Amino acid sequence: MCNDAWADPPRTCDVYEGQKAGGFDNSEPVPNGSGRTDVEGCCWWGRGVIQTTGICNFGKLNYYLGKRAASDGRDAAYPKIDFCKDPEIICSSEEFEELKWIAGMFYWMESVQKYDVEGWNYMERLEEFVDGGFSDPSFINAVSGIVNRGCHNPPCGTGAVDGAPERSENFEKALVTFGIKD
């Protein structure tokens, strides 16, 4: 139940257009699958062009690009930004309007381009897709699955790809717009 001020601790949900359900409780650290709590507060709804979500993705942004990198003495593109404490900064920063794109590109490079599971390797399949004249729709469907569900062959335990037909149609439109296909 969302927006229950009488719960201990109180629960709230940010409501936005198109939200399906859910809420968050950051009253205490919750270990991730590896038992880590050093990314406390990083479990948030999606932000940015690829909807950066979850402990690991916000934690990685902070570790490589944000305040955590700076605190550890490493070069950081955004040393004063704590992506875990303020995930909304990805979309709300007036100083760094590029963050929504940076977060999306970071996710793409970190999770999609490196994807190599059960014999499905993103870089190899991309090369096949390009060499095949951008004609095999299974590539975009698999990539949509990786981005939306974390696997190349949904439902993979997490459900069907949200908006799969629309994703495929939009990809085809992009290929036509770029003059790659007629």
Secondary structure as GFF3:
##gff-version 3
##sequence-region A 1 182
A	DSSP	alpha_helix	54	65	.	.	.	ID=ss1
A	DSSP	alpha_helix	67	71	.	.	.	ID=ss2
A	DSSP	alpha_helix	89	92	.	.	.	ID=ss3
A	DSSP	alpha_helix	99	107	.	.	.	ID=ss4
A	DSSP	pi_helix	108	112	.	.	.	ID=ss5
A	DSSP	beta_strand	116	117	.	.	.	ID=ss6
A	DSSP	beta_strand	120	121	.	.	.	ID=ss7
A	DSSP	alpha_helix	122	131	.	.	.	ID=ss8
A	DSSP	alpha_helix	137	149	.	.	.	ID=ss9
A	DSSP	alpha_helix	164	177	.	.	.	ID=ss10
###
